[in-house]
Amino acid sequence: MIIQYIFLFFSSYCCAIIVCRTYKRQLTQQHFKLLSFSVTTRMRRVEFLSQTAEAVSHQCERRNLTMESVPLGSYLKLRPETLEAVRRSINLDKPGEMKDAVRILDEWIHQQLHFRHKDFPPEYLENTIVASKGSLERAKASLDKLFTIRGLTPDQFALIDVKKEILGLNGMGYQLVLPQLTEDHTRVLFVKFNCFAPKVLNLFYKTSFALVEYLRLHDYHRAVDMIVDMTGADVAEALTANFNDFKTNYQICMECFQLRLNRVDCVTSSSVVNALLAIVKPFIKKKTADRISVVKTPEDLHQYYPKSILPQEYGGGEKSLKDLQVDYLDQLSTEEHRAMMRTMSSATTDEALRSQYKFNDLYAGTVGTFRALTLD
């Protein structure tokens, strides 16, 4: 009997040891797996931060650059005093001020982990600051909005052959920028509608983003004037347009690109334009709406614009509207510019990497470096 008890005790003891060792082995394996996962995750994080640090280090090599001359193409022209005058208009004309502003904005961009693209030409950053009226916080917010909306709505920013598409309208419409500035350093955007077909409107919405990006990369101006010629179209046709598309386009141009509209002149003798504006104005800011005026003939534009900068058809000294559009589209079709646009298309956001503080201050631009050189 005693021998049986001893045997039973010894068997139980051996089973307990086997169970404990097996359980310990399982815990060790699980711990090893968790440790391996943690190390792998940390290594990926370190690798990402290392790449970011390398990008920042590389960027530091070019931060001493400043835009003392505008990299124009052969199409756009500036006045000799434009650079100084525009900087003076936003109170960044003292030596070194704009250089510091561009550097600060550049550093802030490289601190944003959720930005997929971080290397931008100095002229692009400076024009962003100019469009933001010298406010770095507004410039940060506009870039964050632009990169975010570009990632959320890629179809809106899809790369297209602008020249092929616009020339394919066969005269149904024209969209371009005039090559010469006004006396107060304002760039004039020119849009002519010969009809308001959805094909024309939808194309102009898409190409308007390419137009603004072109100006940000190759121009320097204080603000933008816009001429909308409707003399060859039935204005009543515009009343059936999709105004939600118009609103989206307007908000992206104004909020993301910070397009500074100085004035908008609609050219038409049709009384229906009043009904059209009554529909359009609720979709836009009151400040913008108050800057819209209507002139009945092309000659009436002469009271607002120098004749020398207008197309031939409008009594001006420039080339014809058709020739100007071809010259403008040629600039957008150069391999250099198309390569730049492909690069810009990657300027989106990775929301998984957005700072938790950035989420709360989504459009404030207060995370990272912050400094407002001027107060609006």
Secondary structure, DSSP 4 states (H G I P E B T S, - for coil): -HHHHHHHHHHHHHHHHHHHHHHHHHHHHHHHHHHHHHHHHHHHHHHHHHHHHHHHHHHHTTTT---SS----SS----TTHHHHHHHHTT--STTHHHHHHHHHHHHHHH-TTBS-----HHHHHHHHHHTTT-HHHHHHHHHHHHHHHHH-GGGG----HHHHHHTTTTSEEEEE-SS--TTSEEEEEEEES---HHHHHHHHHHHHHHHHHHHHH---SEEEEEEE-TTS-HHHHTTS-HHHHHHHHHIIIIIS---EEEEEEE---THHHHHHHHHGGGS-HHHHTTEEEESSGGGGGGTS-GGGS-GGGT-SS--HHHHHHHHHHHHTSHHHHHHHHHHTT--B-GGGS-HHHHHTTTT--SSS---SS--
